[in-house]
């Protein structure tokens, strides 16, 4: 069955329990539900963290006991699967972890994964992720990939024709930089998420904002008269 191209771009998805174990939260659960599969196949893509072994291990452990078939795709020091394209296209959902979006984009292009991701999206594989795993699907957005002073990245995959802001309520440089980028035209109209919020896109159209935390929200940022205009969007609590 052909599914509508779907992206869930978030600033959340997982949380730590009282024992510091990683657990799927509302947005990760939503990504699985969007597949409509009885036992979804989820591939974790940790490129942005340099394929952190700990991040991979914690993600596998997070789904222990769940009705989910989990795999991962690492690119360092070499791909961990024989055929990247075949592995990606066999999934129901791809969850892309956080870290350096600039590094992620460089490595994906080096391995041709940028084209594979587009093919997967067009085939109906649910593309999802947090932070760098949110910005990557867009034209670009503010990033700390280059240091503690945030800079712009504008060479995202652009599956979605918008800019993207993440961690909007928890990192003070994010909102003003996104506003400047949109106002100047460096980024197009953009969508932003507080920690614990995500924007769902069907095709290239936003289809809703979802939150896993009380008080979290999503925002539309548009250029208006040389300035940025921000609008809070209706959100559904998961």
N, C-alpha and C positions, 0 to 999 in steps of 0.2 A: 504494500500500500504506500502510495506517495504521500508524504506529509508536507505541510507548509513549512518552509524554511523558518527556523525558530532560534532566537538567541535570548538568553537570560543573563543580563549584564549586572553584576552585583558588587556590593561592598560588604558581603557577608557569606553565608552558606554553611559555616561550621562554627562551633563554639567549644570551649573547654569546660569539662565538668569539674566537680569538686576535687578530683584527683588528678587534674590537669591532663585528662585523656581527651583527645579530639573526638567530637561527636557531630554528626550531621544535624544542622538546624533547619529552619523552615525553608530557606531558599534552595538548599541542596535537595530537600525532599520534593520541592516543587519541580526542580529540574528532572527528577526521576519520574514524577507524575506526568510531565509533559510528553514523555516518550510513549505513554499508553501501553507499555510492555508489561507483561505479568512478572517477568524477571529481567529487568533492564541490564544491558551490558554498558558499564561505565568505565571509561578510560580517563585516568588522571594524568594531566600533562604538566609536569613541574619545571618546565624550561626556565621560567622567570626566576626561579630560586637556584639556578645552576644545577638542577636535578638533584636537589638535596635528598640524600638517602633517608634522613630522619623524617622529612616531610612526606616522602613516599610511604615509609613504614607506618606513620601515624594515620595516613589516609586509608591504607588497607585495614588497620586496626579499627578505625572509626566505623567501618561497615561490617565488622564481625557480627554474624548472626542475622544479617539483613538478607532479603531475597534479591540480591544484586550480584552480578558477576563483575568483579573489579579487576582491571588491569592498569598498567601505566605505560607511558611512552616517554622514555628518556633519550636524549641526544648526546649527552656527555658520558664517556669519552668517545662513544660511537653509539648509534641507535641500538636499542635493546631488542628490536624486532627485525626480522629479515626484510619485511616488505611494509614500509610505513603506510603507504596508501591503502593497502589491503586491510591493515589493522585498524586504521582510522575509520574506514568506510564500513567495517563490520560492527561498529559501536552503535548504541542507542543515544548515548550522551557523552560528550567530552567536557570534562571539568578542568579548566585551566587555572593553576594556582597563581598566587601573588609573587611579587618580587620586582625585577627589572623589566619593564615593558620594552625598553630599547634593546636590551640583550635578547629578550624573547623574539622580537621581530627580526633581529639579525640572524639568529640561529635558525628560525623557521625558514627564512629565505635561503639560507645556505643549503638547507636540506630539502628545499622544495615544498615544505609543509604549508607555506602560505597558499599555494594553489590547491593543495589537498584539502585544506580547511574550507576553502570556497566550494569545492566539489562536495564535501560532506554536508555543508550548509544547504546547498541546492538539492541534495538528496534527502533532506529531512532529518539528518542527525542533529539532535539538540546541542547547540554550542552554548556553553555556560562557563562562568568563572568569576573570580574575585579580584578586584584591584587591577593589576596588570592583565589578568584574565578577563577583565571587563573592557579596559581601554583598547585592547588589541583589536577588537572587532570594529571599532569606530575609526574615524579619520585621525583622531589623536586626542590629547588632553594633557593636563599638568602631570608631571612625573618627578620622582626623586631618583630616577635612574642615574643621574649624573652627579648627585651630591645633595646635601641637606637643603640647599637653596633650590627650590623647584624650578624646573625649566619646561619648555613645551616639547612634546613629541607630536609630529604632524604626519608621520608616515605609517599610520596604522593600516590594517588590511582594508579598511573602508568598505566592509560588507554593509555597514550601516553608514549613511551619508551625514553623520552627525559627529560633533565632538562629545567627549565624555569626561565627567568629573567624578572621582571616587573619594571616599573618606571625607565627605563634604563637611561633616560636623565635628570631626575629631582632629583634623590637621589644619591649622589656621591659614596656611598659605594657599590651600586648594581653591577656596571660593574666589578670593580676589584675583588670582592668576587666571582662572577660567573666565571670569568676567572680562578681564583685559583682553584675553585672546579672542573672545567672541566679539567684543566691541570693536576691535581693530580689524576684524575679518581674517585673522590668522586661523581661527577655527570657525566652522559654520555653526548654525543653531545646535545647541548641545543639551544633553540630559545628564543630570548629576544625581548621586545617591549618597545619603548618610550611611554610616555604618549600620548594617542590619537591613538595608533596603536594596531592592533590585528593580530594574526595568525589563519588562518582557516585550520583545519585538516579534511580530508575526510578519514574515517578509521583511520589509524595511520600515514598517509602520509600528510605532509604539502601541502596545495593546494593554498596558496596565502597569502600575507600580505595586509591588508587594513588599511587605515588611515582616521581619521576624522579631522585631524589638519595638516595644512601645516608644513612641516619640520619633521614630525614624521616618524619613520621608524621601521623596524624589522630586526633582525640580527641572523645569524647562528654562533654559537661558537663551535669550534671543537678542540680536542687535537691534537697537532702536535709537535713531538720531545720534549715532556716534557713541552711545553708551550701551550697557548691557541691562536688559530687563529680565528679572527672575520671577518665575511663577511657580508656586508650590502646586504639585499635582495630587489629585485624589489617590489615596493608597488603601490597599486591602491588607488587613492584618492576617497573617498566616497562623 
